Amino acid sequence: AQKITQTQPGMFVQEKEAVTLDCTYDTSDPSYGLFWYKQPSSGEMIFLIYQGSYDQQNATEGRYSLNFQKARKSANLVISASQLGDSAMYFCAMVDNAGNMLTFGGGTRLMVKP
Amino acid sequence: EAGVVQSPRYKIIEKKQPVAFWCNPISGHNTLYWYLQNLGQGPELLIRYENEEAVDDSQLPKDRFSAERLKGVDSTLKIQPAELGDSAVYLCASSPSRGHTGELFFGEGSRLTVL
């Protein structure tokens, strides 16, 4: 069975600073995918970044990067130069080898201070 | 391109009443998902469709929940009768990819309050 753990219920960051949101996972599948989604107060889940378990390089998308440490089973999201609009819930998620299950973590609420 | 559309956005009902949620996925997306999101928690999969076929409904409480996607496009999720514990946000998502190998596109959700 898959499991995603996000240990930070809430985080504060100063505007323009970088922040790291933690995510650890557990799976017995040799191949899997890891996602990060953002959920603002409007409720819509917005895809941010994807990392495949066999990808050699850490994924990056603009100000978002994924610090993938396979041996530690961690997939932390790094947001550089935080903006007020980054204030939202952030969810780490995993898809299994067959692409048949997307498991979400409990989420981290990020609050960006002006 | 229009995103995933869900309605209603908000619904308040008394327990034991029925309720239905509607989802229109992105055009051309064959895979459709319904997720349940309790307050302060991550979404949990209820059911996944590939076209009109429900390929994963293992987490759907079938005694009171039902879903359909008759023409492989729009989908409806129904609860009958609703219980207090059903208060949550019901998210619909779609994907052009089979299974979950690709990005999911989510709607804004339908927030249900059961009194």
Interface residues (C-beta under 8 A of the other chain):
Chain A: I4 G33 F35 Y37 S42 G43 E44 M45 I46 F47 Y50 F91 A93 V95 D96 A98 G99 N100 M101 L102 F104 G105 G106 G107
Chain B: G3 Y33 G40 Q41 G42 P43 E44 L45 D56 V89 L91 A93 S97 R98 G99 H100 T101 E103 L104 F105 F106 G107 E108 G109 R111
